[in-house]
Structure formats: C-alpha cells, structure tokens
Amino acid sequence: MTHSISLPRRGLLTGLGATLALAACGNGLGSRGGETIDARVDATRDFLFNRYPGTRDLAAKASGVLYIPLVTEAGFGVGGGFGRGALRINNVTVDYYAAVRATIGFQIGAQQYAHALFFMTEESLGEFRRADGWAVGADARYALPDKGGSIGKESTENAPVIALVFGQSGLIAGATLSGIKYTRIIP
C-alpha cells in the first residue's frame, strides 16, 4: 500500500526554500575550508569544557567526539536544518561531517544550537565512521548538564554514544537530534 502526503504548495516551497537557504548560508562558517571548521570546533570545545567542566573528563574517556559548532534549523510545517563539524580522536581532527535534517509535521520557528556526540566505545565510533550516513539512534543517551556544570556518572554509564546539546538560541517546537543525518564531507 502506498501512502502519499498532501502538502499545500506554499508550505512545501517555503520549507524547501528554508532548507536550501540554510545549506547555502553555511551556518556562518564562512568558507568550507577545514581550517575554518577546525577553528569553530576549537571554540565550541573550549566553551563546552569551560561552561560544563565534566565534559572535559567525558571527552578524555571517549574514543572520539563529533563537535558540530552550529546547527541552524527553521520550519513552518516543512523545515530543515544544517551544520558542519569535525570528528576528533585524541583531540585531532580525523574527518569532517555535515549534519542535515529535513522534517514534515508540526513545527514553527527557528533555532540555532551546538552539539557534541561522545562515542564512548570503539565499536560505536567504528559504526559511525563506517556508516554511509548515520543518525542518532536509541543507543544514544542525552546528557543534560545541571546548573553546576557537571555531567553526572549516571549520564555516562553503559552508554555507547552520549549526545549533549548546548548553546541554544531561538525556539522551535519539537526540536531534538532525532532525524539528523551525519555524512562525511570534504571541506
């Protein structure tokens, strides 16, 4: 059985236009060069470590960390999001990634945020690197830093991937990392 989704043409065009605009603007990263992405990742990592000190220990225990310095999302029924970042192993960039999200459903607004994925096992890191496009799955645990800026032990036990979203500005209903696809890029 085939199902089709009927969308008003204006909503579809608005959503597609927003997605293309986000992709074209490059999220304020300037050029697509690796040096620019690395500089943004350094600043994001430093902010994260200073604001939430427990993340420094978390990164030291992780097999690798994917930092996405800025994701911009916008939607009005149909929407999308885009960001670029770097995968670091032992604090050295090994690959660059784009994070892309397209959505249909109840949503209105725009927001920007940064996030980091901490791969706590070699297996989870290997699966991420081998995948031809990877999405945050049920095996990821979301860590929410408390007001003290630390991440509790309960956030990190037995979790192959720990996701941390931070630096939010703006508001969009129903925004999470679910549905974001990560793909390796050559800047």
Secondary structure, DSSP 8 states (H G I E B T S, - for coil): --------HHHHHHHHHHHHHHHHHGGG--S--HHHHHHHHHHHHHHHHHHSTHHHHHHHHSSEEEEEEEEEEEEEEEEEEEEEEEEEETTEEEEEEEEEEEEEEEEEEEEEEEEEEEE-SHHHHHHHHH-SSEE--TTEEE----TTS---GGGTTT-SEEEEEEEEEEEETT--STT-EEEEE--
